């Protein structure tokens, strides 16, 4: 007579046959495997930060993002005021006048620089700036002619990163050359403006994680960039009558920069024409080009902005009325068509999908084919699926993303398929596992290529997956999924 099973034997038999307990165990394993998935996302952010550091290092040595302000005609004048005791004091103030017309034409010559495995794009800008000043009568500006220091009049130009200047600057004023010198007697003679901010990989990765919809966040802006520094060129004027005449100007600017180039619409009519042998420009700022041509080899863009399109006047004094031009600057950013970190982060966001579907395959193998699979085997398979993202990140830094994705997916599919073949010992079950993994990684690849339709395609895919699971489980008796074998006939 066989001994009666102990309570531990009955408990072990129940745990082995309980579908609910198996599903609960799989859910716990999925939650545990989300921890290394989160660590992978942190690794992606860290690698993106390394690229940003390489970009910042090269930019600091070559020349940073550039904003060109000006020119501005500045007239020093003396003003008198009384203090509380009635004493009269004098101080020098500055009247800033913006040009009537301002036209800039230029070309950008991009160059690729490297720090280790990271590639950074910098540029050399050759700009020709010309235009004319047509000042209104001084009486309309509230400044008496006798208070103006006519011999000290000067033209100011602002450049955000002056170490990018490659050649000496000379102002052609009414046909006469006047050399520029660094510095300004007062910072407020120029409008307040900042250079374009860098499109950092860390910011882009964070946006892929949160999928923010605000324009400034999608553009990678992190706040104000470097403010413009000043240059001055003396242009002595004899009197108010000379100021009222039309004065033409021009100068050439040879400038190193990185990330982007902005100009401010300081003229009553401002035009900008830029071209570069670059196929991936990003037109940034307040105004888009009126005309643009983009080919696989180069781009050309033309802007035209009127003073009515901005909200600051054509003149001001340094008494606190200095305008801020950041809301009206415009220009171009040279994009590097490298987005391996954004795409890898997007792939890592879907980490739960291949984990869940692969575990479901193993679960149905247990339920429908009566093959017990140990939780340790689930963990090994789950770790293989998580390592896919680390392998994808490492390979995408060395080769195009699509090639890296294909190699990573084939490697993990082959690894898990071989393990399933050794565990299941059935070609049909092994083939089903390989097919599901190929479908999952193929579906994920399609989602990564889409932007506007990713949600639609993803939703349809999830509905199809749910329908397939319903179909496979339609005949399962969940209260007795593994019925005991029929009893043998009793001996006569």
C-alpha positions in Angstrom: 0.0 0.0 0.0 1.4 3.3 -1.1 2.1 5.9 1.7 -0.3 8.8 1.8 1.1 12.1 0.5 2.3 14.6 3.1 1.1 18.1 3.4 4.3 19.3 1.7 3.7 16.9 -1.2 0.2 18.2 -1.6 1.5 21.8 -1.4 4.2 21.1 -4.0 1.6 19.5 -6.3 -0.7 22.5 -5.9 2.0 25.0 -6.6 3.1 23.0 -9.7 -0.5 22.8 -11.1 -1.8 26.2 -10.1 -2.1 28.5 -13.1 -2.9 31.5 -10.9 0.3 31.1 -8.9 2.2 30.7 -12.1 0.7 34.0 -13.5 1.5 35.7 -10.2 5.1 34.5 -10.3 5.5 35.7 -13.9 4.1 39.1 -13.0 6.6 39.4 -10.1 9.5 38.4 -12.5 8.4 41.1 -15.0 8.4 43.8 -12.3 11.9 42.6 -11.1 13.2 42.8 -14.7 12.0 46.4 -15.0 14.7 47.3 -12.6 17.6 46.5 -15.0 15.5 48.1 -17.8 15.5 51.4 -15.8 19.2 51.1 -15.4 19.6 50.8 -19.1 17.8 54.1 -19.5 20.2 55.7 -17.1 23.1 54.3 -19.1 21.7 55.8 -22.3 21.4 59.2 -20.6 25.0 58.8 -19.3 26.3 58.1 -22.8 24.4 61.0 -24.2 26.0 63.2 -21.6 29.4 62.0 -22.8 28.6 63.2 -26.3 27.5 66.6 -24.9 30.8 66.9 -23.0 32.7 66.2 -26.2 30.6 68.8 -28.1 31.1 71.4 -25.3 34.9 70.8 -25.3 35.3 71.3 -29.0 32.9 74.4 -29.0 34.9 76.0 -26.2 38.1 75.8 -28.3 36.7 76.5 -31.7 33.9 79.0 -31.1 30.4 78.6 -29.5 27.0 79.3 -30.8 26.9 82.8 -32.3 24.5 85.7 -32.2 25.3 88.8 -34.4 23.8 92.0 -33.1 24.0 95.3 -35.0 25.4 97.5 -36.1 24.0 100.2 -33.8 24.9 103.9 -34.1 25.6 105.3 -30.6 25.7 109.0 -29.7 27.1 109.9 -26.2 25.4 113.0 -24.7 25.5 114.9 -21.4 22.5 115.1 -19.2 22.1 117.3 -16.1 20.0 116.5 -13.0 19.5 117.8 -9.5 19.8 115.8 -6.4 17.7 116.2 -3.3 19.8 119.0 -2.0 19.5 121.0 -5.3 23.0 120.3 -6.5 23.4 120.0 -10.2 25.3 117.0 -11.5 26.3 115.8 -15.0 26.5 112.3 -16.4 27.1 110.8 -19.8 24.3 108.8 -21.4 24.1 107.1 -24.7 21.5 107.3 -27.4 21.3 104.1 -29.6 20.0 104.3 -33.1 19.1 101.3 -35.2 19.7 101.2 -39.0 17.1 101.9 -41.6 18.2 98.9 -43.7 20.2 95.9 -42.7 21.2 93.2 -45.2 23.4 90.2 -44.4 24.6 87.6 -46.9 26.8 84.7 -45.9 27.9 81.2 -46.3 28.6 78.6 -43.6 31.4 76.1 -44.2 30.7 73.1 -41.9 33.5 71.0 -40.5 33.3 67.6 -38.7 35.5 67.3 -35.6 35.9 64.2 -33.4 36.5 63.5 -29.8 37.0 59.7 -29.4 33.9 58.1 -31.0 31.9 61.3 -30.9 31.4 63.5 -33.9 30.8 67.3 -33.6 29.9 69.7 -36.3 31.3 73.2 -36.3 31.3 75.9 -38.9 33.1 78.9 -40.3 30.8 81.7 -41.3 31.7 84.3 -43.9 29.2 87.2 -43.5 28.9 90.4 -45.4 26.8 93.0 -43.6 25.7 96.2 -45.2 22.9 98.8 -44.9 22.2 102.5 -44.1 21.4 104.7 -41.2 18.7 107.4 -41.6 18.3 109.0 -38.2 15.2 111.1 -37.3 15.7 114.7 -36.0 17.2 114.9 -32.6 14.3 116.9 -31.4 12.1 113.9 -32.0 14.4 111.8 -29.9 14.4 114.1 -26.9 18.1 114.9 -27.0 19.4 118.5 -27.4 22.0 118.8 -30.2 24.3 120.9 -28.0 24.5 118.0 -25.4 25.7 115.4 -27.9 29.5 114.6 -28.0 29.6 114.5 -31.8 33.3 113.6 -32.0 32.7 110.5 -29.8 30.0 108.9 -31.9 30.6 105.2 -32.6 29.1 102.1 -34.2 28.6 99.1 -31.9 28.4 95.4 -33.0 27.6 92.5 -30.7 29.1 89.0 -31.1 28.3 86.3 -28.6 31.6 84.5 -28.7 34.4 86.8 -29.7 37.1 84.1 -29.7 35.5 82.9 -32.9 36.6 86.0 -34.8 39.2 84.9 -37.4 40.2 88.2 -39.0 40.4 91.8 -38.1 37.2 93.8 -38.5 37.0 97.1 -40.3 33.8 99.2 -40.8 33.3 100.9 -44.1 31.4 104.1 -43.1 30.4 106.3 -46.1 33.3 104.8 -48.0 35.9 105.4 -45.3 37.4 102.6 -43.3 37.2 102.6 -39.4 38.7 99.8 -37.4 36.8 98.0 -34.7 38.1 97.7 -31.2 36.8 95.3 -28.4 34.6 96.7 -25.6 31.9 99.2 -25.1 31.6 102.2 -22.7 28.2 100.9 -21.6 26.7 97.5 -22.2 23.2 99.0 -22.7 24.1 100.6 -26.0 23.4 97.2 -27.5 20.1 95.4 -27.2 20.0 92.4 -24.9 20.3 89.1 -26.7 21.6 85.6 -26.3 23.1 83.0 -28.6 21.2 79.9 -29.7 21.3 77.2 -27.1 22.9 73.9 -27.8 20.7 70.9 -28.9 22.1 68.6 -26.3 21.8 64.8 -26.6 20.7 64.7 -22.9 17.8 67.1 -23.6 16.8 65.1 -26.7 16.9 61.8 -24.8 14.8 63.4 -22.0 12.3 64.6 -24.5 12.1 61.1 -26.0 11.4 59.8 -22.5 8.7 62.3 -21.7 7.4 63.1 -25.2 6.8 66.8 -24.4 4.9 68.7 -26.9 6.0 72.3 -26.3 8.0 73.8 -29.3 10.9 75.1 -27.2 11.4 71.7 -25.5 11.3 69.8 -28.8 13.8 72.2 -30.2 16.2 71.3 -27.4 16.4 74.7 -25.7 17.7 74.8 -22.2 17.4 78.4 -21.5 19.3 81.6 -22.5 22.6 81.1 -24.2 25.7 83.3 -24.0 25.0 87.0 -24.2 26.6 89.1 -26.9 29.9 90.9 -26.3 30.6 94.3 -27.9 32.9 95.8 -30.5 33.1 99.5 -31.3 34.3 101.6 -34.3 34.5 105.4 -34.0 32.5 107.4 -36.6 32.9 111.1 -35.6 30.0 113.3 -36.8 30.4 117.1 -37.1 26.8 118.1 -36.1 23.1 117.3 -36.1 22.8 118.1 -39.8 25.4 115.4 -40.6 23.5 112.9 -38.5 20.3 113.6 -40.4 22.0 112.6 -43.7 21.9 109.1 -44.9 25.0 107.1 -43.9 25.9 103.8 -45.6 28.0 101.1 -43.9 29.4 97.6 -44.6 31.8 95.2 -43.0 32.9 91.6 -43.5 32.8 89.1 -40.6 34.8 85.8 -40.7 33.6 83.9 -37.7 34.0 80.4 -36.2 31.0 78.9 -34.5 29.1 75.8 -33.5 25.5 74.7 -33.0 23.9 77.6 -34.7 23.9 81.2 -36.0 21.3 83.9 -35.1 20.9 87.5 -36.2 18.5 90.1 -34.9 16.2 92.2 -37.1 17.5 95.6 -36.0 16.7 97.4 -39.3 13.4 98.8 -40.4 13.9 96.3 -43.1 16.2 93.3 -42.3 17.2 90.7 -44.9 19.4 87.6 -44.4 20.6 85.1 -47.0 22.5 82.0 -45.8 23.8 79.0 -47.7 25.9 76.0 -46.7 26.8 72.6 -48.1 24.6 70.9 -45.5 21.5 68.8 -46.0 20.1 68.9 -42.5 19.5 72.5 -41.5 17.1 73.5 -38.7 15.6 77.0 -39.1 15.3 78.4 -35.6 14.1 81.5 -34.0 11.0 83.7 -34.4 10.9 83.8 -38.3 11.1 81.1 -40.9 12.7 81.8 -44.2 10.6 83.4 -46.9 12.3 81.2 -49.4 14.4 78.1 -48.9 15.9 75.4 -51.0 17.2 72.2 -49.5 19.0 69.5 -51.6 21.0 66.5 -50.5 24.1 68.6 -51.0 23.3 72.1 -49.6 20.7 74.5 -48.5 19.9 78.2 -49.3 17.5 80.3 -47.2 16.3 83.9 -47.4 14.6 85.9 -44.6 12.9 89.3 -44.8 11.7 90.9 -41.6 10.2 94.4 -41.0 10.5 96.5 -37.9 6.7 96.1 -37.6 7.2 92.4 -36.9 9.0 93.1 -33.6 8.0 94.9 -30.4 10.9 97.3 -29.7 11.6 100.7 -31.2 14.3 102.0 -33.5 16.1 103.9 -30.7 16.6 103.9 -26.9 18.8 105.4 -24.2 20.7 103.6 -21.5 18.2 104.6 -18.8 16.7 101.1 -18.3 14.8 101.0 -21.7 17.3 98.6 -23.3 15.2 96.2 -25.4 15.5 92.4 -25.4 15.7 90.9 -28.9 15.6 87.2 -28.0 11.9 86.9 -29.0 12.7 88.2 -32.6 16.1 86.6 -33.5 16.2 84.1 -36.3 18.7 81.9 -38.1 19.8 78.3 -38.6 21.2 75.4 -36.7 23.2 72.7 -38.3 21.8 69.4 -37.2 23.9 66.3 -37.0 21.7 63.5 -38.4 22.7 61.2 -35.5 19.9 60.2 -33.2 21.0 56.8 -31.8 20.4 57.9 -28.2 16.9 59.1 -28.9 15.9 56.0 -30.8 17.6 53.7 -28.2 15.6 55.5 -25.5 12.4 55.0 -27.4 13.2 51.3 -27.8 13.9 51.0 -24.1 10.5 52.5 -23.3 9.0 49.4 -25.0 11.0 47.0 -22.8 7.9 45.6 -21.2 6.5 44.5 -24.6 9.0 41.8 -25.6 9.3 40.7 -22.0 5.6 40.1 -21.6 5.1 38.4 -25.0 8.1 36.1 -24.6 7.0 35.1 -21.1 3.5 34.5 -22.4 5.0 32.1 -25.0 6.7 30.2 -22.2 3.6 30.2 -20.2 1.4 28.7 -22.9 4.1 26.1 -23.5 3.7 25.1 -19.9 -0.1 25.2 -20.0 -0.8 23.6 -23.4 2.2 21.2 -23.6 2.5 20.3 -19.9 6.2 21.3 -19.8 7.3 22.8 -16.5 9.6 25.8 -16.8 11.5 27.0 -13.8 11.4 30.7 -12.7 15.2 30.8 -13.1 14.7 30.0 -16.8 12.3 32.9 -17.1 14.9 35.2 -15.5 17.6 34.1 -17.9 15.4 34.8 -20.9 14.4 38.1 -19.4 18.0 39.2 -18.9 18.7 38.3 -22.5 15.9 40.6 -23.6 17.2 43.4 -21.4 20.8 43.0 -22.7 19.4 43.7 -26.2 19.2 47.4 -25.3 22.8 47.6 -24.0 24.0 45.9 -27.1 21.9 48.2 -29.3 23.4 51.3 -27.5 27.0 50.0 -27.8 26.7 49.1 -31.5 24.7 52.3 -32.5 27.7 54.4 -31.3 29.9 52.6 -33.9 27.6 52.2 -36.9 24.2 53.4 -38.3 21.3 52.7 -36.0 19.4 50.4 -38.3 22.4 48.1 -38.8 23.0 48.1 -35.0 19.3 47.3 -34.4 19.4 44.4 -36.9 22.6 42.9 -35.4 21.3 43.2 -31.8 18.0 41.7 -32.6 19.4 38.8 -34.5 21.9 38.1 -31.7 19.2 38.0 -28.9 16.8 36.1 -31.1 19.4 33.4 -31.8 20.5 33.3 -28.2 16.9 32.8 -26.8 15.9 30.4 -29.6 18.9 28.2 -28.9 18.1 28.2 -25.2 14.4 27.3 -26.0 15.5 24.5 -28.3 17.6 23.0 -25.5 14.8 23.4 -23.0 11.7 22.4 -25.0 13.4 19.8 -27.3 10.6 20.3 -29.8 11.1 22.0 -33.2 7.5 23.3 -33.2 7.8 25.0 -29.8 11.2 26.4 -30.7 10.0 27.7 -34.0 7.0 29.4 -32.3 9.4 31.1 -29.8 11.7 32.3 -32.6 8.7 33.6 -34.6 7.3 35.6 -31.8 10.6 37.2 -31.0 11.1 38.1 -34.7 7.6 39.6 -34.8 8.2 41.6 -31.6 11.5 43.1 -32.7 10.2 43.7 -36.2 7.1 45.5 -34.8 9.3 47.6 -32.5 11.6 48.6 -35.4 8.6 49.8 -37.3 7.5 51.9 -34.3 10.9 53.5 -34.1 10.8 54.6 -37.7 7.5 56.3 -37.2 6.8 59.7 -35.6 3.3 60.9 -36.3 1.7 57.4 -36.6 3.6 55.6 -33.9 0.6 55.7 -31.5 -1.8 54.5 -34.2 0.3 51.6 -35.3 1.2 50.7 -31.7 -2.4 50.6 -30.7 -3.3 48.4 -33.7 -0.4 46.1 -32.9 -1.5 45.7 -29.3 -5.1 44.8 -30.4 -3.7 42.2 -32.7 -1.5 40.7 -29.9 -4.5 40.6 -27.5 -6.6 38.9 -30.2 -3.9 36.3 -30.7 -3.7 35.6 -27.0 -7.5 35.2 -26.8 -7.4 32.8 -29.7 -4.7 30.6 -28.2 -6.4 30.5 -24.9 -9.9 29.9 -26.1 -10.0 26.2 -25.2 -8.0 26.3 -22.0 -9.8 25.1 -18.9 -8.3 27.6 -16.4 -9.6 25.7 -13.4 -8.0 22.4 -14.6 -5.6 23.3 -17.4 -3.5 20.1 -16.9 -5.9 17.3 -16.3 -4.6 14.1 -14.7 -4.1 11.2 -17.1 -6.8 8.6 -17.4 -6.7 5.8 -14.7 -5.4 2.4 -15.7 -7.9 -0.5 -15.7 -7.9 -2.6 -12.6 -6.4 -6.1 -12.7 -8.9 -8.9 -13.0 
